[in-house]
Each structure stands twice: as C-alpha cells, then as structure tokens.
Amino acid sequence: MLACALYMVEFVADKVPAFDSVWDAVHTFVRVPAGAVLASAAFAHFDPAVRIAALLLGGGIALGSHGTKATTRIGANLSPEPFSNVVPSFVEDLVVIGCSFVIASHPVVMIAIVAAFLCAIAWLFPKLLRTLRSFLKGAFRKCYT
C-alpha cells in the first residue's frame, strides 16, 4: 500500500515541469545511496571486498542512470510546450512497469537490458552534459542581463 502511495506521488511530481527537476535534485541524495546499499545487500553473504565492490558499482550505476534521467528531463523542460515534459514521464512509467515484470520473471534478461542501457548512457552522457551546460549558460545570461 505504501509503495502505491509513493508511486502516485512520483507519478504526479514527474508531470509538473519545474517541480520534477527539483524532485530529481532531491532524489539524487536518495536514489544513489539506495542503489549502493541495495547492491551491497545483494552480496551480503560474500567476502567484504566483494560487498564493497558491489556497493561502489551499484552506486555508480544508480548515479549514472539517475543523472541521465535528470539531465534528459531538464532538456525536456526547455521546450515551451507542456507535452514534451509529460510524454517522457509516461514513457518512463511504462518502462518501469515493464522492467518490473521482466526482472521478476527473467532476471538474466534484465541484466542484459541493464547492460544495454549502460552502454547507451555512456554514449549519451557527453551529449547530455553539453545540453545541461548550454542550459546553465542561458540561465546565467538571463539572470545577469
């Protein structure tokens, strides 16, 4: 029941253009440590060195995926019409629901999907950083002119 309530809050927060960027900024301090701890807990019965490696890798993957999502959403917020923010949010919701079913029934397939997304993130990350940099330059120009 709590998970459904939290999902509804996330669902609504992602549809409001400026609020979703603030929401993502706050969740940087939630999602990244949660990913690290979850990865470490998955290897609870392993050697401590393996658990630390899992902690670092899980946190790194969480940071990469969250950073890509947050940067993409900032880019979508730059568009003047409201639909460019709502459409990526609905696509994200559908992907999360689909991945939840895949990970429950075919975890090895989900590992392959995560590996493919990590490759996509590595390819997209420099482009997203350029978008964020130009957004920030434009915002600073507006503030100081």
C-alpha positions as CSV (number, residue, x, y, z in Angstrom):
1,M,0.0,0.0,0.0
2,L,2.8,2.4,0.9
3,A,4.6,1.6,-2.4
4,C,1.4,2.5,-4.3
5,A,1.1,5.8,-2.5
6,L,4.7,6.7,-3.1
7,Y,4.3,5.8,-6.8
8,M,1.3,8.1,-7.1
9,V,3.4,11.0,-5.6
10,E,6.2,10.3,-8.0
11,F,3.7,10.0,-10.9
12,V,2.2,13.4,-10.2
13,A,5.6,15.1,-9.4
14,D,7.1,14.0,-12.7
15,K,4.3,15.7,-14.7
16,V,4.9,19.2,-13.4
17,P,7.7,20.8,-15.5
18,A,9.7,22.8,-12.9
19,F,8.9,20.7,-9.9
20,D,10.2,17.5,-11.5
21,S,13.7,19.0,-11.8
22,V,13.6,19.9,-8.1
23,W,12.3,16.5,-7.3
24,D,15.2,14.9,-9.2
25,A,17.7,17.1,-7.4
26,V,16.4,16.0,-4.0
27,H,16.3,12.3,-5.1
28,T,19.9,12.4,-6.1
29,F,20.6,12.1,-2.4
30,V,18.1,9.3,-2.1
31,R,18.4,7.1,-5.2
32,V,22.2,6.9,-5.4
33,P,22.8,5.8,-1.8
34,A,19.8,3.4,-2.1
35,G,21.3,1.8,-5.2
36,A,24.6,1.4,-3.5
37,V,23.1,-0.1,-0.4
38,L,20.8,-2.4,-2.4
39,A,23.7,-3.7,-4.5
40,S,25.8,-4.3,-1.3
41,A,22.9,-6.1,0.4
42,A,22.5,-8.4,-2.6
43,F,26.0,-9.7,-1.8
44,A,25.5,-9.9,1.9
45,H,27.0,-13.4,2.3
46,F,30.1,-12.7,0.2
47,D,33.5,-11.5,1.2
48,P,33.7,-7.9,2.4
49,A,35.8,-6.9,-0.7
50,V,33.0,-8.2,-3.0
51,R,30.4,-6.3,-1.0
52,I,32.4,-3.0,-1.2
53,A,32.9,-3.6,-5.0
54,A,29.1,-4.1,-5.3
55,L,28.4,-1.0,-3.2
56,L,30.6,1.1,-5.5
57,L,29.3,-0.4,-8.7
58,G,25.7,-0.2,-7.6
59,G,26.1,3.5,-6.5
60,G,27.9,4.2,-9.8
61,I,25.1,2.7,-11.9
62,A,22.5,4.5,-9.8
63,L,24.3,7.8,-10.3
64,G,24.7,7.2,-14.0
65,S,21.1,6.3,-14.6
66,H,19.7,9.0,-12.3
67,G,22.0,11.6,-13.8
68,T,20.9,10.7,-17.3
69,K,17.3,10.8,-16.3
70,A,17.6,14.1,-14.6
71,T,19.6,15.7,-17.4
72,T,17.2,14.4,-20.0
73,R,14.2,15.9,-18.0
74,I,15.9,19.3,-17.8
75,G,16.3,19.2,-21.6
76,A,12.6,18.3,-21.9
77,N,11.7,21.2,-19.6
78,L,13.4,23.7,-22.0
79,S,10.7,23.1,-24.6
80,P,7.9,25.7,-24.4
81,E,5.0,23.3,-24.9
82,P,3.8,21.2,-21.9
83,F,3.7,17.9,-23.8
84,S,7.5,17.5,-24.0
85,N,7.6,17.0,-20.3
86,V,4.6,14.7,-19.9
87,V,5.5,12.3,-22.7
88,P,8.9,11.3,-21.3
89,S,7.3,10.9,-17.9
90,F,4.7,8.5,-19.3
91,V,7.4,6.6,-21.2
92,E,9.4,6.3,-18.1
93,D,6.4,5.0,-16.2
94,L,5.8,2.3,-18.8
95,V,9.4,1.3,-18.9
96,V,9.5,0.9,-15.1
97,I,6.4,-1.2,-15.1
98,G,7.7,-3.4,-17.9
99,C,11.1,-3.8,-16.3
100,S,9.5,-4.8,-13.0
101,F,7.7,-7.7,-14.7
102,V,10.9,-8.7,-16.7
103,I,13.1,-8.7,-13.6
104,A,10.6,-10.8,-11.6
105,S,10.2,-13.5,-14.4
106,H,13.5,-13.3,-16.3
107,P,16.4,-11.7,-14.2
108,V,19.1,-12.7,-16.7
109,V,17.2,-10.9,-19.5
110,M,17.0,-7.8,-17.2
111,I,20.8,-7.9,-16.7
112,A,21.2,-7.8,-20.4
113,I,18.8,-4.9,-20.6
114,V,20.7,-3.0,-17.9
115,A,24.0,-3.6,-19.7
116,A,22.5,-2.2,-22.9
117,F,21.2,0.8,-21.1
118,L,24.7,1.4,-19.5
119,C,26.2,1.4,-23.0
120,A,23.5,3.9,-24.1
121,I,24.2,6.1,-21.1
122,A,27.9,6.0,-21.8
123,W,27.2,7.2,-25.4
124,L,24.6,9.8,-24.4
125,F,26.3,11.2,-21.3
126,P,28.6,13.7,-23.1
127,K,25.7,14.9,-25.2
128,L,23.5,15.4,-22.1
129,L,26.3,17.3,-20.4
130,R,26.6,19.7,-23.3
131,T,22.8,20.2,-23.1
132,L,23.0,20.9,-19.4
133,R,25.9,23.3,-19.9
134,S,24.1,25.3,-22.5
135,F,21.0,25.4,-20.3
136,L,23.0,26.8,-17.4
137,K,24.8,29.3,-19.6
138,G,21.5,30.6,-20.9
139,A,20.1,30.7,-17.4
140,F,23.1,32.7,-16.1
141,R,22.8,35.1,-19.1
142,K,19.2,35.8,-18.3
143,C,20.0,36.4,-14.6
144,Y,22.8,38.9,-15.3
145,T,21.3,40.8,-18.3
